[in-house]
Amino acid sequence: MVANVPSLLITDDDYDFRETLRGVFEPRGFHTLTAGDGEEALEILKHETVHLALFDMHMPRLSGLDAIRRLKQLYGSLPCILLSAEADEMLMAEAREARAFDVLRKPVTRDRVINVVQLALDASYDRGSWRGLLGS
């Protein structure tokens, strides 16, 4: 992987959704990694460089919120975005407490996920070369 290419970890138990997100970000220059649940994502993080992680809330073995909590203990500055069809105020508060960058309500539009990923990268890294990747 080239050093100036951002790496995105997509974690969702829905294979088709993971592949849809991969199809959104790879053509925009991202190196994408995928995981089917939070445990698998944490294992990937032990061996791969990741610049941003997307997590579905409801997954087997380890929820997205629990995965973010664990991840933040190990890699505090890694930006994480939580996705959930049930993004109510309580979940939003828990995600803020866990230091998630944002919570996106499913179904999420392509433009919305691209925009929030760009905002998270801009807020977390001083990498001007990444700015152009997510232009529509």
NORWO-V732027 format. One record per backbone hydrogen bond with DSSP energy under -0.5 kcal/mol. CO is the residue of the C=O (numbers start at 1). NH is the residue of the N-H. E is the energy in kcal/mol with one decimal. If there is no record, write none. Layout:
co=CO nh=NH e=E
co=CO nh=NH e=E
//
This chain:
co=2 nh=5 e=-1.8
co=4 nh=6 e=-0.6
co=6 nh=31 e=-2.5
co=7 nh=51 e=-2.5
co=7 nh=52 e=-1.4
co=8 nh=10 e=-0.6
co=8 nh=33 e=-2.7
co=9 nh=11 e=-0.6
co=9 nh=54 e=-3.2
co=10 nh=12 e=-0.6
co=10 nh=35 e=-2.3
co=11 nh=56 e=-2.2
co=13 nh=15 e=-0.9
co=14 nh=18 e=-2.3
co=15 nh=19 e=-2.6
co=16 nh=20 e=-2.1
co=17 nh=21 e=-2.5
co=18 nh=22 e=-2.4
co=19 nh=23 e=-2.3
co=20 nh=24 e=-1.1
co=21 nh=25 e=-2.3
co=22 nh=26 e=-2.8
co=25 nh=28 e=-0.9
co=25 nh=30 e=-1.8
co=26 nh=29 e=-2.0
co=30 nh=32 e=-0.6
co=31 nh=8 e=-2.8
co=33 nh=10 e=-3.0
co=35 nh=12 e=-2.1
co=37 nh=41 e=-2.0
co=38 nh=42 e=-2.4
co=39 nh=43 e=-1.9
co=40 nh=44 e=-2.2
co=41 nh=45 e=-2.2
co=42 nh=46 e=-0.7
co=43 nh=46 e=-0.8
co=43 nh=47 e=-0.5
co=44 nh=47 e=-1.6
co=44 nh=48 e=-1.8
co=48 nh=50 e=-0.5
co=51 nh=79 e=-0.6
co=52 nh=9 e=-2.5
co=53 nh=81 e=-2.6
co=54 nh=11 e=-2.5
co=55 nh=83 e=-3.1
co=57 nh=59 e=-0.8
co=57 nh=64 e=-2.0
co=60 nh=62 e=-2.7
co=62 nh=38 e=-1.4
co=63 nh=67 e=-2.4
co=64 nh=68 e=-2.3
co=65 nh=69 e=-2.2
co=66 nh=70 e=-2.3
co=67 nh=71 e=-3.0
co=68 nh=72 e=-2.7
co=69 nh=73 e=-1.2
co=70 nh=74 e=-1.4
co=71 nh=75 e=-3.9
co=75 nh=78 e=-2.0
co=79 nh=53 e=-2.3
co=80 nh=101 e=-3.2
co=80 nh=102 e=-0.8
co=81 nh=55 e=-3.0
co=82 nh=104 e=-3.2
co=83 nh=57 e=-2.3
co=84 nh=87 e=-0.6
co=84 nh=106 e=-1.9
co=86 nh=88 e=-2.0
co=88 nh=92 e=-2.5
co=89 nh=93 e=-2.3
co=90 nh=94 e=-2.4
co=91 nh=95 e=-2.7
co=92 nh=96 e=-2.3
co=93 nh=97 e=-2.4
co=94 nh=98 e=-1.9
co=95 nh=100 e=-2.8
co=96 nh=99 e=-1.4
co=102 nh=82 e=-2.4
co=104 nh=84 e=-2.3
co=109 nh=113 e=-2.3
co=110 nh=114 e=-2.4
co=111 nh=115 e=-2.5
co=112 nh=116 e=-2.5
co=113 nh=117 e=-2.3
co=114 nh=118 e=-2.4
co=115 nh=119 e=-2.5
co=116 nh=120 e=-2.5
co=117 nh=121 e=-2.4
co=118 nh=122 e=-2.8
co=119 nh=123 e=-2.4
co=120 nh=124 e=-1.4
co=121 nh=125 e=-2.3
co=125 nh=127 e=-0.9
co=127 nh=130 e=-2.1
co=127 nh=131 e=-0.5
co=128 nh=131 e=-1.1
co=130 nh=133 e=-1.4
co=130 nh=134 e=-0.5
co=131 nh=134 e=-0.7
co=132 nh=135 e=-1.0
//
